[in-house]
Amino acid sequence: MPVSIIWTETFKNKYKKWIKKHPEFQKDFEESIRIFLNEPFHPKLKTHKL
C-alpha cells in the first residue's frame, strides 16, 4: 500500500541545513524515503505497527 508524504516548509529548511552538515547521509535518506513510500513496513526501515 503506497503512502504519500507532505513536506512542510519547516522540514524542508531543516533538511537543507542538515544535509549541508551531513552530506554523506543524503543517499541513505533518499533511499529510505523511496522504500517507505512503496512499502512502509519494509524490514530495512525497522518500523512496526502501533
N, C-alpha and C positions, 0 to 999 in steps of 0.2 A: 504494500500500500504506500504509494509515494506521498510525501508531505511537502509543504511549502514553508519557506522561511521569510519572515518580514524583517528587513534590516532597518532599524531606526537610525536616525541621523547621529545620535549619541554613540551607538555601536560602531557605525562607520568611522567616525572620528577616532574613537579609541582603538579600533582595529588598525587604522593607518599609522597611528603613533606606535603601537605595539610592534607592528611589522618592521617599522624603521629600526627599532631597537633589537629585534629578533628575526632577521630575515631568513635565518636557517629553518624556521618553523612554517614559513608560508606554504610550502609544498605539502607538508603534512596536514596543515589546517584545511587546505583546499580539497585534499583527498578525503579527509574525514567528512567534510560537508557534502561532497558528492555521494559518499556511501550513505550518509544519513538521509539524504533526500530520496534515495531509492529504496533503502531498507533500514528503518530507524533502529531495529533491534539486531543489527549485524554484530556478531561476536567481537569483531575488532574494536567496536565502539564501547564495549563493556556497559551498555545501557540495560535497563531492566524495567519491567512494568511496576508501577506504584501500587 
